[in-house]
Amino acid sequence: MKGITRLKGIFDTKANSGYDDEIVKRYHFPSIYLRKIADSVGDWIIYREPQRNGGRRAYVAVAHVDGIQPDPNLPGHSYAIVSQFLPFDRPVPFAGSEGYREQALRDIADRNRVGAYLQGKSVRHVSEDDFSRIVRAGLGQTLTDDGFFADSDMRDEDAEHLLSAPPAEQERRIQQILVNRKIRDINFRRQVCQAYDNRCAVTGLKILDSKGRAEVQGAHIVPVSENGPDVVQNGLALCGTAHWLFDRHMISLTEEYRLLVSHNTIPSEFRDLFERQMDRIHLPKDRSLWPHPAYIERHRDAFFR
């Protein structure tokens, strides 16, 4: 009996497409792509934004395809159910110094024909080598972070070995990188702290160590253990004390992003930190990066319980 062949893929995605996408969790598609997406179930895909409709014409994230579910409300459409979504440190341009990043596009002699070739190919397969190179380029900052393990509590031999490996080896081991919890934490922390300008969302303080490294941490609103995604909208930049209290639901947020404090449970020595109770927290300048209301609601429910 032959084994099942799984193929990595490229999924084009864009805002206001008309599809019922929530790319952290699902990708909505018509039946013409069913076979190609079925080939990628159990494997990884890369999300790419086309240039049309204001897209960045770049590869922007990676995710794992877990399965396919029919759309119960729209005949002829289905959802690819995805997990382990990870945004790239920065978008990877569609073409690099050596040409297009997908072999099928490099094989087109006339570059003016690339656009025509991509018509009707919003879902397509990608080779293992091209997949690894694109993901390695997308996670370039994460994979060169040499300061993340300064805190001995964060030591992880597997992660350190992967981070210290040369780029070629990182490409060969890209799937190990994608599932390594510490490496995903590096990616998450950087993106969250950058969005919040390295300021604690609760105290508003921006503290840098002697090497210029921010003291704030990336806090998941919905924990990873409860399938919380590694995206900025599921994160807050918090100082260590605020992070500890937030994880234990002693502080939370209202729908208007105002601070809630459980004075009955919070240690008395910490109460001076929260004199600004019910003031709006410090938020990213980019409103699209503010905490997602659904994640805040889940955290607040636990706070009130």
Contacts in CASP RR format, 6 or more apart in sequence:
PFRMAT RR
TARGET T0000
AUTHOR 0000-0000-0000
METHOD contacts of the structure
MODEL  1
MKGITRLKGIFDTKANSGYDDEIVKRYHFPSIYLRKIADSVGDWIIYREP
QRNGGRRAYVAVAHVDGIQPDPNLPGHSYAIVSQFLPFDRPVPFAGSEGY
REQALRDIADRNRVGAYLQGKSVRHVSEDDFSRIVRAGLGQTLTDDGFFA
DSDMRDEDAEHLLSAPPAEQERRIQQILVNRKIRDINFRRQVCQAYDNRC
AVTGLKILDSKGRAEVQGAHIVPVSENGPDVVQNGLALCGTAHWLFDRHM
ISLTEEYRLLVSHNTIPSEFRDLFERQMDRIHLPKDRSLWPHPAYIERHR
DAFFR
5 39 0 8 1.000
6 39 0 8 1.000
6 40 0 8 1.000
6 41 0 8 1.000
6 42 0 8 1.000
6 43 0 8 1.000
7 36 0 8 1.000
7 39 0 8 1.000
7 40 0 8 1.000
7 43 0 8 1.000
7 125 0 8 1.000
8 40 0 8 1.000
8 43 0 8 1.000
8 44 0 8 1.000
8 45 0 8 1.000
8 46 0 8 1.000
8 125 0 8 1.000
8 126 0 8 1.000
8 127 0 8 1.000
8 128 0 8 1.000
8 131 0 8 1.000
9 36 0 8 1.000
9 40 0 8 1.000
9 43 0 8 1.000
9 44 0 8 1.000
9 45 0 8 1.000
9 46 0 8 1.000
9 123 0 8 1.000
9 124 0 8 1.000
9 125 0 8 1.000
9 126 0 8 1.000
9 131 0 8 1.000
10 45 0 8 1.000
10 46 0 8 1.000
10 47 0 8 1.000
10 48 0 8 1.000
10 59 0 8 1.000
10 102 0 8 1.000
10 123 0 8 1.000
10 124 0 8 1.000
10 125 0 8 1.000
10 126 0 8 1.000
11 23 0 8 1.000
11 27 0 8 1.000
11 45 0 8 1.000
11 46 0 8 1.000
11 47 0 8 1.000
11 48 0 8 1.000
11 80 0 8 1.000
11 122 0 8 1.000
11 123 0 8 1.000
12 47 0 8 1.000
12 48 0 8 1.000
12 49 0 8 1.000
12 50 0 8 1.000
12 122 0 8 1.000
12 123 0 8 1.000
13 21 0 8 1.000
13 23 0 8 1.000
13 27 0 8 1.000
13 47 0 8 1.000
13 48 0 8 1.000
13 49 0 8 1.000
14 49 0 8 1.000
14 50 0 8 1.000
14 52 0 8 1.000
14 53 0 8 1.000
14 54 0 8 1.000
14 55 0 8 1.000
15 53 0 8 1.000
15 54 0 8 1.000
15 55 0 8 1.000
16 53 0 8 1.000
17 53 0 8 1.000
19 28 0 8 1.000
19 29 0 8 1.000
20 26 0 8 1.000
20 28 0 8 1.000
20 71 0 8 1.000
20 74 0 8 1.000
20 79 0 8 1.000
21 27 0 8 1.000
21 28 0 8 1.000
23 47 0 8 1.000
23 61 0 8 1.000
23 63 0 8 1.000
23 82 0 8 1.000
23 85 0 8 1.000
24 63 0 8 1.000
24 82 0 8 1.000
24 85 0 8 1.000
24 229 0 8 1.000
24 231 0 8 1.000
25 81 0 8 1.000
25 82 0 8 1.000
25 83 0 8 1.000
25 85 0 8 1.000
25 229 0 8 1.000
26 79 0 8 1.000
26 80 0 8 1.000
26 81 0 8 1.000
26 82 0 8 1.000
27 37 0 8 1.000
27 79 0 8 1.000
27 80 0 8 1.000
27 82 0 8 1.000
28 71 0 8 1.000
28 77 0 8 1.000
28 78 0 8 1.000
28 79 0 8 1.000
29 37 0 8 1.000
29 77 0 8 1.000
29 78 0 8 1.000
29 79 0 8 1.000
29 80 0 8 1.000
29 122 0 8 1.000
29 123 0 8 1.000
30 76 0 8 1.000
30 77 0 8 1.000
31 76 0 8 1.000
31 77 0 8 1.000
31 78 0 8 1.000
32 120 0 8 1.000
33 122 0 8 1.000
33 123 0 8 1.000
34 68 0 8 1.000
34 78 0 8 1.000
36 123 0 8 1.000
36 124 0 8 1.000
36 125 0 8 1.000
37 65 0 8 1.000
37 68 0 8 1.000
37 78 0 8 1.000
37 80 0 8 1.000
37 123 0 8 1.000
38 68 0 8 1.000
39 125 0 8 1.000
40 65 0 8 1.000
40 80 0 8 1.000
40 125 0 8 1.000
41 65 0 8 1.000
41 66 0 8 1.000
41 67 0 8 1.000
41 68 0 8 1.000
41 80 0 8 1.000
42 64 0 8 1.000
42 65 0 8 1.000
42 66 0 8 1.000
42 67 0 8 1.000
43 64 0 8 1.000
43 65 0 8 1.000
44 62 0 8 1.000
44 63 0 8 1.000
44 64 0 8 1.000
44 65 0 8 1.000
44 131 0 8 1.000
44 175 0 8 1.000
44 178 0 8 1.000
45 62 0 8 1.000
45 63 0 8 1.000
45 64 0 8 1.000
45 65 0 8 1.000
45 82 0 8 1.000
46 59 0 8 1.000
46 61 0 8 1.000
46 62 0 8 1.000
46 126 0 8 1.000
46 131 0 8 1.000
46 134 0 8 1.000
46 135 0 8 1.000
47 59 0 8 1.000
47 60 0 8 1.000
47 61 0 8 1.000
47 62 0 8 1.000
47 63 0 8 1.000
48 58 0 8 1.000
48 59 0 8 1.000
48 60 0 8 1.000
48 94 0 8 1.000
49 55 0 8 1.000
49 56 0 8 1.000
49 57 0 8 1.000
49 58 0 8 1.000
49 60 0 8 1.000
49 91 0 8 1.000
50 57 0 8 1.000
50 118 0 8 1.000
51 57 0 8 1.000
56 91 0 8 1.000
57 93 0 8 1.000
57 94 0 8 1.000
58 91 0 8 1.000
58 92 0 8 1.000
58 93 0 8 1.000
58 94 0 8 1.000
59 88 0 8 1.000
59 91 0 8 1.000
59 92 0 8 1.000
59 94 0 8 1.000
59 101 0 8 1.000
59 134 0 8 1.000
59 138 0 8 1.000
60 87 0 8 1.000
60 88 0 8 1.000
60 91 0 8 1.000
60 92 0 8 1.000
61 85 0 8 1.000
61 86 0 8 1.000
61 87 0 8 1.000
61 88 0 8 1.000
62 85 0 8 1.000
62 86 0 8 1.000
62 88 0 8 1.000
62 135 0 8 1.000
62 178 0 8 1.000
63 82 0 8 1.000
63 83 0 8 1.000
63 84 0 8 1.000
63 85 0 8 1.000
63 86 0 8 1.000
64 82 0 8 1.000
64 83 0 8 1.000
64 84 0 8 1.000
64 178 0 8 1.000
65 80 0 8 1.000
65 81 0 8 1.000
65 82 0 8 1.000
66 81 0 8 1.000
66 82 0 8 1.000
66 83 0 8 1.000
67 80 0 8 1.000
67 81 0 8 1.000
68 78 0 8 1.000
68 79 0 8 1.000
68 80 0 8 1.000
68 81 0 8 1.000
69 78 0 8 1.000
69 79 0 8 1.000
69 81 0 8 1.000
70 76 0 8 1.000
70 77 0 8 1.000
70 78 0 8 1.000
70 79 0 8 1.000
71 77 0 8 1.000
71 78 0 8 1.000
71 79 0 8 1.000
83 227 0 8 1.000
84 178 0 8 1.000
84 179 0 8 1.000
85 229 0 8 1.000
85 230 0 8 1.000
85 231 0 8 1.000
86 139 0 8 1.000
86 178 0 8 1.000
86 184 0 8 1.000
86 187 0 8 1.000
86 230 0 8 1.000
87 187 0 8 1.000
87 191 0 8 1.000
87 230 0 8 1.000
87 231 0 8 1.000
87 232 0 8 1.000
88 135 0 8 1.000
88 138 0 8 1.000
88 139 0 8 1.000
89 138 0 8 1.000
89 139 0 8 1.000
89 140 0 8 1.000
89 141 0 8 1.000
89 142 0 8 1.000
89 187 0 8 1.000
89 190 0 8 1.000
89 191 0 8 1.000
90 138 0 8 1.000
90 141 0 8 1.000
91 138 0 8 1.000
92 101 0 8 1.000
92 134 0 8 1.000
92 137 0 8 1.000
92 138 0 8 1.000
94 100 0 8 1.000
94 101 0 8 1.000
95 101 0 8 1.000
99 106 0 8 1.000
100 106 0 8 1.000
100 114 0 8 1.000
101 130 0 8 1.000
101 133 0 8 1.000
101 134 0 8 1.000
102 124 0 8 1.000
102 126 0 8 1.000
102 127 0 8 1.000
102 130 0 8 1.000
103 126 0 8 1.000
103 127 0 8 1.000
103 130 0 8 1.000
104 117 0 8 1.000
104 124 0 8 1.000
105 114 0 8 1.000
105 117 0 8 1.000
105 118 0 8 1.000
108 114 0 8 1.000
108 117 0 8 1.000
126 134 0 8 1.000
129 171 0 8 1.000
131 174 0 8 1.000
132 171 0 8 1.000
132 172 0 8 1.000
132 174 0 8 1.000
133 171 0 8 1.000
135 174 0 8 1.000
135 177 0 8 1.000
135 178 0 8 1.000
136 143 0 8 1.000
136 167 0 8 1.000
136 170 0 8 1.000
136 171 0 8 1.000
136 174 0 8 1.000
139 177 0 8 1.000
139 187 0 8 1.000
141 190 0 8 1.000
142 183 0 8 1.000
142 186 0 8 1.000
142 187 0 8 1.000
142 190 0 8 1.000
143 162 0 8 1.000
143 163 0 8 1.000
143 167 0 8 1.000
143 170 0 8 1.000
143 177 0 8 1.000
143 183 0 8 1.000
144 163 0 8 1.000
145 163 0 8 1.000
145 186 0 8 1.000
145 190 0 8 1.000
146 163 0 8 1.000
147 213 0 8 1.000
148 154 0 8 1.000
148 163 0 8 1.000
148 182 0 8 1.000
148 185 0 8 1.000
148 186 0 8 1.000
148 189 0 8 1.000
149 155 0 8 1.000
149 156 0 8 1.000
149 159 0 8 1.000
149 160 0 8 1.000
150 213 0 8 1.000
154 182 0 8 1.000
154 185 0 8 1.000
156 180 0 8 1.000
156 181 0 8 1.000
156 182 0 8 1.000
158 176 0 8 1.000
158 180 0 8 1.000
158 182 0 8 1.000
159 180 0 8 1.000
159 182 0 8 1.000
159 183 0 8 1.000
162 170 0 8 1.000
162 173 0 8 1.000
162 176 0 8 1.000
162 177 0 8 1.000
162 180 0 8 1.000
162 183 0 8 1.000
163 183 0 8 1.000
165 173 0 8 1.000
170 177 0 8 1.000
177 183 0 8 1.000
178 184 0 8 1.000
181 224 0 8 1.000
184 230 0 8 1.000
185 230 0 8 1.000
187 230 0 8 1.000
188 218 0 8 1.000
188 220 0 8 1.000
188 230 0 8 1.000
188 231 0 8 1.000
188 235 0 8 1.000
189 217 0 8 1.000
189 218 0 8 1.000
191 231 0 8 1.000
191 232 0 8 1.000
192 218 0 8 1.000
192 219 0 8 1.000
192 232 0 8 1.000
192 235 0 8 1.000
192 236 0 8 1.000
192 237 0 8 1.000
193 214 0 8 1.000
193 216 0 8 1.000
193 217 0 8 1.000
193 218 0 8 1.000
193 237 0 8 1.000
195 232 0 8 1.000
195 237 0 8 1.000
195 284 0 8 1.000
195 286 0 8 1.000
195 289 0 8 1.000
196 216 0 8 1.000
196 236 0 8 1.000
196 237 0 8 1.000
196 282 0 8 1.000
196 283 0 8 1.000
196 284 0 8 1.000
197 206 0 8 1.000
197 284 0 8 1.000
197 285 0 8 1.000
198 206 0 8 1.000
198 208 0 8 1.000
198 214 0 8 1.000
198 216 0 8 1.000
198 237 0 8 1.000
199 205 0 8 1.000
199 206 0 8 1.000
199 216 0 8 1.000
199 237 0 8 1.000
199 282 0 8 1.000
200 206 0 8 1.000
200 216 0 8 1.000
200 237 0 8 1.000
200 238 0 8 1.000
200 239 0 8 1.000
200 242 0 8 1.000
200 282 0 8 1.000
201 236 0 8 1.000
201 237 0 8 1.000
201 238 0 8 1.000
201 242 0 8 1.000
201 281 0 8 1.000
201 282 0 8 1.000
201 283 0 8 1.000
202 236 0 8 1.000
202 238 0 8 1.000
202 239 0 8 1.000
202 242 0 8 1.000
202 246 0 8 1.000
202 251 0 8 1.000
202 259 0 8 1.000
202 273 0 8 1.000
202 274 0 8 1.000
202 281 0 8 1.000
202 282 0 8 1.000
203 239 0 8 1.000
203 242 0 8 1.000
203 273 0 8 1.000
204 282 0 8 1.000
205 239 0 8 1.000
206 214 0 8 1.000
206 216 0 8 1.000
207 214 0 8 1.000
207 215 0 8 1.000
207 216 0 8 1.000
207 239 0 8 1.000
208 214 0 8 1.000
208 215 0 8 1.000
209 215 0 8 1.000
215 239 0 8 1.000
215 240 0 8 1.000
216 237 0 8 1.000
216 238 0 8 1.000
216 239 0 8 1.000
216 240 0 8 1.000
217 237 0 8 1.000
217 238 0 8 1.000
217 239 0 8 1.000
217 240 0 8 1.000
217 243 0 8 1.000
218 235 0 8 1.000
218 236 0 8 1.000
218 237 0 8 1.000
218 238 0 8 1.000
218 243 0 8 1.000
219 235 0 8 1.000
219 236 0 8 1.000
219 237 0 8 1.000
219 238 0 8 1.000
219 242 0 8 1.000
219 243 0 8 1.000
219 246 0 8 1.000
219 247 0 8 1.000
220 228 0 8 1.000
220 230 0 8 1.000
220 234 0 8 1.000
220 235 0 8 1.000
221 228 0 8 1.000
221 234 0 8 1.000
221 235 0 8 1.000
221 236 0 8 1.000
221 291 0 8 1.000
221 292 0 8 1.000
221 295 0 8 1.000
221 296 0 8 1.000
221 298 0 8 1.000
221 299 0 8 1.000
222 228 0 8 1.000
222 229 0 8 1.000
222 234 0 8 1.000
222 295 0 8 1.000
222 298 0 8 1.000
222 299 0 8 1.000
223 247 0 8 1.000
224 230 0 8 1.000
228 234 0 8 1.000
228 295 0 8 1.000
232 284 0 8 1.000
232 289 0 8 1.000
233 289 0 8 1.000
233 290 0 8 1.000
233 291 0 8 1.000
233 292 0 8 1.000
233 295 0 8 1.000
234 291 0 8 1.000
234 292 0 8 1.000
234 295 0 8 1.000
235 291 0 8 1.000
235 295 0 8 1.000
236 246 0 8 1.000
236 281 0 8 1.000
236 291 0 8 1.000
238 246 0 8 1.000
241 270 0 8 1.000
241 273 0 8 1.000
242 251 0 8 1.000
242 273 0 8 1.000
245 251 0 8 1.000
245 266 0 8 1.000
245 270 0 8 1.000
246 252 0 8 1.000
246 299 0 8 1.000
249 262 0 8 1.000
249 299 0 8 1.000
249 302 0 8 1.000
249 303 0 8 1.000
249 305 0 8 1.000
250 261 0 8 1.000
250 262 0 8 1.000
250 265 0 8 1.000
250 266 0 8 1.000
250 303 0 8 1.000
251 259 0 8 1.000
251 260 0 8 1.000
251 261 0 8 1.000
251 262 0 8 1.000
251 266 0 8 1.000
251 274 0 8 1.000
251 303 0 8 1.000
252 260 0 8 1.000
252 296 0 8 1.000
252 299 0 8 1.000
252 300 0 8 1.000
252 302 0 8 1.000
252 303 0 8 1.000
253 259 0 8 1.000
253 260 0 8 1.000
253 281 0 8 1.000
253 291 0 8 1.000
253 296 0 8 1.000
253 299 0 8 1.000
253 300 0 8 1.000
254 260 0 8 1.000
254 278 0 8 1.000
254 300 0 8 1.000
255 293 0 8 1.000
255 296 0 8 1.000
255 297 0 8 1.000
256 280 0 8 1.000
257 280 0 8 1.000
257 281 0 8 1.000
257 283 0 8 1.000
257 290 0 8 1.000
257 291 0 8 1.000
257 296 0 8 1.000
258 278 0 8 1.000
258 279 0 8 1.000
258 280 0 8 1.000
258 281 0 8 1.000
259 274 0 8 1.000
259 276 0 8 1.000
259 277 0 8 1.000
259 278 0 8 1.000
259 279 0 8 1.000
259 281 0 8 1.000
260 277 0 8 1.000
260 278 0 8 1.000
260 300 0 8 1.000
260 303 0 8 1.000
261 271 0 8 1.000
261 274 0 8 1.000
261 277 0 8 1.000
262 303 0 8 1.000
263 271 0 8 1.000
266 274 0 8 1.000
283 290 0 8 1.000
284 290 0 8 1.000
END
